[in-house]
Amino acid sequence: MLVVGGGPAGLSAATWLGRYRRRTLLVDAGDHRNRAVEAVHGLLGRDPVTPAQLRQDALEGLSRYPHVTVRQGTVSGLDHADEGFEVEVDGQCLHASRVVLATGVRDRLPAIDGLAEHYGAGLQHCPTCEGFEARGRPVVVLGWGAHVPAFATELLDWASEVVVVSDGTPLQVTDAQRRQLDEVGIELVDGRAEALLGPRGDLHAVRLVGGRELPAAMAFFSIGHDPTVELARGLGCALTDEGVIAVDHEQGTSVAGVFAAGDVTPGMQLVAVAIGEGATAGVACAQSLQGRATVPGAPPAAPSPELLAP
Ligand SMILES: Cc1cc2nc3c(=O)[nH]c(=O)nc-3n(C[C@H](O)[C@H](O)[C@H](O)COP(=O)(O)OP(=O)(O)OC[C@H]3O[C@@H](n4cnc5c(N)ncnc54)[C@H](O)[C@@H]3O)c2cc1C
């Protein structure tokens, strides 16, 4: 079994493959989407927890399963082969009978001074994840797409005030949307944001080209992200209109033997959801092998469910 990606989705899938005693290799390039984040919020029983702590605990749990190997590296090739798939990991060729793709997405980031310092603290991109941290405080939104009015309005669930900066690109809003934003007190600024002011964890303001400073305890951006689907595309997995991997209720893709989970599939992009989808993918992947032997020395394989069907 091959799991590509070691974020919450991949780690969860590998955990369940381990519990089913399926020989599993998890390969992770290590660009976890939330690696710059101070805290993961909203995860039941772990709210808040740092991404590093969550990962360490997950790896510790995985170490209980002797048939799971975690390897730092990149899967650079994945193709169909007899009874499974041919895999290339950092120049080495391997065979896998099943694949779980948990490759995540890559965020597009704003070009602004202070990005590295504030990203994952005062600078965020997900109101669902971080809106609560903005409660009662002024917020600046960086973005220009047609979705920005809804994005900014959602932040009013928490923020004391919201200002949208289109960052040098014409804001794609209709006149009706402009009026609605005006009615709820959201200001639209056509300027370009050049710097985030204040130390990490204590953002004060966003400075625009020309010197105007917009008070901001938090800034949110909404520019877009690119699902990491190169391997899925190469295997012929169907994608949705949004460009993520289409899956069924068991996280199975359109290609037999290939499962997918986490941000690279449709649905909310949250750690809890990625863990849940990873669990579904891992269990479904393991069960798809029922009837085949698990590990050397194990009792005879369980009969495949079809044989037991009445
Ligand atoms: C700023 C920010 C704040 C967030 N805050 C929260 C929050 O508070 N609460 C919450 O629930 N969610 C939050 N999220 C969302 C959450 O981080 C994601 O939903 C979650 O990380 C998705 O997990 P994943 O396993 O699908 O992807 P990822 O964690 O991104 O993992 C994908 C992994 O696959 C690897 N990979 C890709 N291609 C290959 C390859 N070919 N070979 C090997 N490895 C590969 C990548 O390097 C990466 O390590 C936040 C996200 C961001 C960006």
The ligand as an SDF file (V2000), in Angstrom:
LIG
                    3D

 53 58  0  0  0  0  0  0  0  0999 V2000
   -2.9520   29.2800    7.4380 C   0  0  0  0  0  0  0  0  0  0  0  0
   -3.8190   28.0540    7.6700 C   0  0  0  0  0  0  0  0  0  0  0  0
   -4.5000   27.9020    8.8580 C   0  0  0  0  0  0  0  0  0  0  0  0
   -5.3160   26.8010    9.0540 C   0  0  0  0  0  0  0  0  0  0  0  0
   -5.9560   26.6520   10.2690 N   0  0  0  0  0  0  0  0  0  0  0  0
   -6.7340   25.5840   10.4810 C   0  0  0  0  0  0  0  0  0  0  0  0
   -7.3940   25.4160   11.7430 C   0  0  0  0  0  0  0  0  0  0  0  0
   -7.2320   26.2120   12.6540 O   0  0  0  0  0  0  0  0  0  0  0  0
   -8.2090   24.3350   11.8860 N   0  0  0  0  0  0  0  0  0  0  0  0
   -8.4000   23.4300   10.8900 C   0  0  0  0  0  0  0  0  0  0  0  0
   -9.1460   22.4650   11.1050 O   0  0  0  0  0  0  0  0  0  0  0  0
   -7.7780   23.5490    9.6990 N   0  0  0  0  0  0  0  0  0  0  0  0
   -6.9550   24.5990    9.4670 C   0  0  0  0  0  0  0  0  0  0  0  0
   -6.3320   24.7450    8.2630 N   0  0  0  0  0  0  0  0  0  0  0  0
   -6.5920   23.7560    7.1880 C   0  0  0  0  0  0  0  0  0  0  0  0
   -5.7780   22.4870    7.3940 C   0  0  0  0  0  0  0  0  0  0  0  0
   -4.4310   22.8120    7.6190 O   0  0  0  0  0  0  0  0  0  0  0  0
   -5.9280   21.5640    6.1890 C   0  0  0  0  0  0  0  0  0  0  0  0
   -7.2930   21.2890    5.9740 O   0  0  0  0  0  0  0  0  0  0  0  0
   -5.1730   20.2420    6.4140 C   0  0  0  0  0  0  0  0  0  0  0  0
   -3.8150   20.4690    6.6780 O   0  0  0  0  0  0  0  0  0  0  0  0
   -5.3060   19.3360    5.1940 C   0  0  0  0  0  0  0  0  0  0  0  0
   -4.5840   18.1590    5.3980 O   0  0  0  0  0  0  0  0  0  0  0  0
   -4.0900   17.2620    4.1790 P   0  0  0  0  0  0  0  0  0  0  0  0
   -3.5020   16.0570    4.7990 O   0  0  0  0  0  0  0  0  0  0  0  0
   -5.1650   17.1200    3.1860 O   0  0  0  0  0  0  0  0  0  0  0  0
   -2.9670   18.1490    3.4450 O   0  0  0  0  0  0  0  0  0  0  0  0
   -1.5320   18.6830    3.9520 P   0  0  0  0  0  0  0  0  0  0  0  0
   -1.5060   18.8250    5.4400 O   0  0  0  0  0  0  0  0  0  0  0  0
   -1.2310   19.8970    3.1430 O   0  0  0  0  0  0  0  0  0  0  0  0
   -0.5210   17.5210    3.5600 O   0  0  0  0  0  0  0  0  0  0  0  0
   -0.2640   17.1820    2.2110 C   0  0  0  0  0  0  0  0  0  0  0  0
    1.1360   16.6020    2.1610 C   0  0  0  0  0  0  0  0  0  0  0  0
    1.3310   15.9050    0.9240 O   0  0  0  0  0  0  0  0  0  0  0  0
    2.6720   16.1080    0.5260 C   0  0  0  0  0  0  0  0  0  0  0  0
    2.8140   15.7810   -0.8940 N   0  0  0  0  0  0  0  0  0  0  0  0
    2.2090   16.3380   -1.9680 C   0  0  0  0  0  0  0  0  0  0  0  0
    2.6220   15.7490   -3.1060 N   0  0  0  0  0  0  0  0  0  0  0  0
    3.5280   14.8020   -2.7430 C   0  0  0  0  0  0  0  0  0  0  0  0
    4.3250   13.8670   -3.4620 C   0  0  0  0  0  0  0  0  0  0  0  0
    4.2680   13.7770   -4.8060 N   0  0  0  0  0  0  0  0  0  0  0  0
    5.1470   13.0570   -2.7770 N   0  0  0  0  0  0  0  0  0  0  0  0
    5.2170   13.1220   -1.4240 C   0  0  0  0  0  0  0  0  0  0  0  0
    4.4820   13.9770   -0.6840 N   0  0  0  0  0  0  0  0  0  0  0  0
    3.6490   14.8150   -1.3360 C   0  0  0  0  0  0  0  0  0  0  0  0
    2.9030   17.5840    0.8310 C   0  0  0  0  0  0  0  0  0  0  0  0
    4.2970   17.8910    0.8490 O   0  0  0  0  0  0  0  0  0  0  0  0
    2.2520   17.6680    2.2190 C   0  0  0  0  0  0  0  0  0  0  0  0
    3.1720   17.3590    3.2260 O   0  0  0  0  0  0  0  0  0  0  0  0
   -5.4750   25.8270    8.0390 C   0  0  0  0  0  0  0  0  0  0  0  0
   -4.7650   25.9630    6.8340 C   0  0  0  0  0  0  0  0  0  0  0  0
   -3.9180   27.0640    6.6500 C   0  0  0  0  0  0  0  0  0  0  0  0
   -3.1560   27.1770    5.3730 C   0  0  0  0  0  0  0  0  0  0  0  0
  1  2  1  0
  2  3  1  0
  2 52  2  0
  3  4  2  0
  4  5  1  0
  4 50  1  0
  5  6  2  0
  6  7  1  0
  6 13  1  0
  7  8  2  0
  7  9  1  0
  9 10  1  0
 10 11  2  0
 10 12  1  0
 12 13  2  0
 13 14  1  0
 14 15  1  0
 14 50  1  0
 15 16  1  0
 16 17  1  0
 16 18  1  0
 18 19  1  0
 18 20  1  0
 20 21  1  0
 20 22  1  0
 22 23  1  0
 23 24  1  0
 24 25  2  0
 24 26  1  0
 24 27  1  0
 27 28  1  0
 28 29  2  0
 28 30  1  0
 28 31  1  0
 31 32  1  0
 32 33  1  0
 33 34  1  0
 33 48  1  0
 34 35  1  0
 35 36  1  0
 35 46  1  0
 36 37  1  0
 36 45  1  0
 37 38  2  0
 38 39  1  0
 39 40  1  0
 39 45  2  0
 40 41  1  0
 40 42  2  0
 42 43  1  0
 43 44  2  0
 44 45  1  0
 46 47  1  0
 46 48  1  0
 48 49  1  0
 50 51  2  0
 51 52  1  0
 52 53  1  0
M  END
$$$$
